[in-house]
């Protein structure tokens, strides 16, 4: 079976108390700073959800599914 994508479910810090689940994983993948900055721009209306998603997706480029599972 091939991986097709990932979905994040983190309602009000349920899964990760200190940050969003996407920021938590971005920290481990090495692109948390860029993602958090993009999310701040989104929250202030200076970026779209699509722009944030493109930045996050770039941080996932080349990452193997087994790396995430580990």
C-alpha positions in Angstrom: 0.0 0.0 0.0 1.4 3.4 -0.9 0.9 6.5 1.4 -1.3 9.2 -0.1 -1.2 11.9 2.5 -1.6 12.8 6.1 -4.4 14.4 8.1 -3.9 16.2 11.4 -6.5 16.1 14.1 -5.6 18.2 17.1 -8.6 19.9 18.6 -7.5 22.5 21.2 -4.2 20.8 22.1 -5.7 17.4 22.7 -2.9 15.4 21.1 0.0 17.8 21.7 -0.4 20.2 24.6 2.4 22.6 23.9 1.8 23.3 20.2 -0.2 22.3 17.2 0.4 18.7 15.9 1.7 20.1 12.6 4.2 22.3 14.4 5.2 19.3 16.6 6.0 17.2 13.6 7.6 20.1 11.7 10.0 20.5 14.7 11.1 16.9 14.2 11.4 17.2 10.5 13.4 20.4 10.7 11.0 23.1 9.3 9.1 24.3 12.5 10.5 27.8 12.3 9.2 28.3 8.7 5.9 26.7 9.5 5.3 28.6 12.7 6.1 31.9 10.9 3.7 31.0 8.1 1.0 30.2 10.6 1.5 33.5 12.3 1.1 35.3 8.9 -2.1 33.2 8.3 -3.5 34.2 11.8 -2.9 37.9 11.0 -4.5 37.6 7.6 -1.2 38.1 5.7 -1.1 34.5 4.2 -3.7 32.1 2.9 -4.2 28.6 4.1 -2.9 27.4 0.7 0.3 29.4 1.2 0.9 27.8 4.6 0.2 24.4 3.2 2.7 24.8 0.5 5.4 25.8 3.0 4.5 22.8 5.2 4.5 20.4 2.3 8.0 21.6 1.2 9.2 20.6 4.7 7.9 17.1 4.1 9.6 16.7 0.7 11.8 13.6 0.6 10.7 12.3 4.1 9.9 8.6 4.1 6.7 7.4 5.8 8.9 5.2 8.1 10.6 8.3 9.4 7.3 9.7 10.5 6.2 6.4 12.0 9.4 6.3 14.0 
